[in-house]
Amino acid sequence: MNALLSKPIETSRGHIEVRDLGIQFDTRGGTLDAVSEVSLHVNPGEFVSLIGPSGCGKSTLLNVVAGFLEPSSGQTLLDGRAIKGPGSDRGVVFQQYSLFPWMTVRKNVEFGLKMQGLSANERETQARTLLGLAGLLSFENHYPDQLSGGMKQRVGIVRALATSPQVLLMDEPFGALDSQTRVVMQEILTNMWQRLRLSVLFITHDIDEAVFLSDRIYVMTARPGRIKSEMVVPLPRPRTPEMMSTPQFAAMAGSIRALIREESLAAMGGELSDGGLGGLSTEIGPRGMSSVV
C-alpha cells in the first residue's frame, strides 16, 4: 500500500515558508520585478491557494517553491530547510497533462516509483491503490490518448502523489478543462486531500475554486506581485457542493472578487469605468460566481 495511506499522518511535515521573496528578470528593457517582498506559509496538512490578476507572479512563485527557479532575494524553506532545487519531497501538477503517451496509465504512475528503486510488485501495489482512490483503477491499462481531459489530469495528480511527497504544488491544474469537468475535478481533489492531508499550494484564477478547496487564500497584487490580503475560509470540512450556494460562500467570493478587481483596475491606470474595462472581463462560472480572466 502507498505510504501516504499506510502510515499515520505526520502533522509536523510539509511546512512551507516563503520569507521576503523577491524575483527579478533581466529583459531588453531593463530589470523586471515579478514578485516583491512576498512572505507566506503553508502549515503541515493545509490547503492554501494563491489568486490574483494575470501576470502577478503566482506561477513564478510556485516555481521557486518547486525548486525550478532561484529567487533574487529572500528565502523559501520546507520543514526548516532551504529549498535548493527540485526534490521528491514536492509533487508538482501543471495545467498541461504531461503524461508519457507510450505508457499505460499505471506505468505512468509507476514511473517515479521505478526511479526510487521499488520492486515491480511494490510499484504495482502503490499505483493501483492510488488509482483506486482516484476512481481510475478500471483504466489502468489504457493509454493517455484513450482518456478524457479530466481523466488525464487525475492520472497526473496520482502520479505526483505516488512517490509520497510531503507537499503538492498545483499550477492551475484544471484550467484547460471545460466548466462541468472542472467542478467534478474540484470535488475529486478535495476528497483525495481530505483522505491524504498533504500540504497543498494551489495556483488558480478561479475565485470559486479557491474558496471551495482552500483553508486559506492569499490574494496577490498586480505586478510586482505582493500579498494584498490573507483570508481564512470559514467553511467546514468536509466540503460539499451544497456549500457553494450558501450566503457565506457568496460573501467570501465577492470579497475576493472586489480585491482582484481593484488590483486589475490599478494596473490599468485606475481610471476606467465599469463600462470601459478594456482588457479586464469577468465570466460567470459554473456556480454563478464570476472569476477574473
C-alpha positions, 0 to 999 in steps of 0.5 A: 500500500502507498505510504501516504495511506499506510502510515499515520499522518505526520502533522509536523511535515510539509511546512512551507515558508516563503520569507521576503521573496523577491524575483527579478528578470533581466529583459531588453528593457531593463530589470523586471520585478515579478514578485516583491517582498512576498512572505507566506506559509503553508502549515503541515496538512493545509490547503492554501491557494494563491489568486490574483490578476494575470501576470502577478507572479503566482506561477513564478512563485510556485516555481521557486517553491518547486525548486525550478527557479532561484529567487533574487532575494529572500528565502523559501524553506520546507520543514526548516530547510532551504529549498535548493532545487527540485526534490521528491519531497514536492509533487508538482501538477501543471495545467498541461497533462504531461503524461508519457503517451507510450505508457499505460496509465499505471506505468505512468504512475509507476514511473517515479516509483521505478526511479526510487528503486521499488520492486515491480510488485511494490510499484504495482501495489502503490499505483493501483491503490492510488488509482483506486482512490482516484476512481481510475483503477478500471483504466489502468491499462489504457493509454493517455490518448484513450482518456478524457481531459479530466481523466488525464489530469487525475492520472497526473495528480496520482502520479505526483502523489505516488512517490509520497511527497510531503507537499503538492504544488498545483499550477492551475491544474484544471484550467484547460478543462471545460466548466462541468469537468472542472467542478467534478475535478474540484470535488475529486481533489478535495476528497483525495486531500481530505483522505491524504492531508498533504500540504497543498499550494494551489495556483488558480484564477478561479475565485470559486475554486479557491474558496471551495478547496482552500483553508486559506487564500492569499490574494496577490497584487498586480505586478510586482506581485505582493500579498494584498490580503490573507483570508481564512475560509470559514467553511467546514470540512468536509466540503460539499457542493451544497456549500457553494450556494450558501450566503457565506460562500457568496460573501467570501467570493465577492470579497475576493472578487472586489480585491482582484478587481481593484488590483486589475483596475490599478494596473490599468491606470485606475481610471476606467469605468465599469463600462470601459474595462478594456482588457479586464472581463469577468465570466460567470462560472459554473456556480454563478460566481464570476472569476477574473480572466 
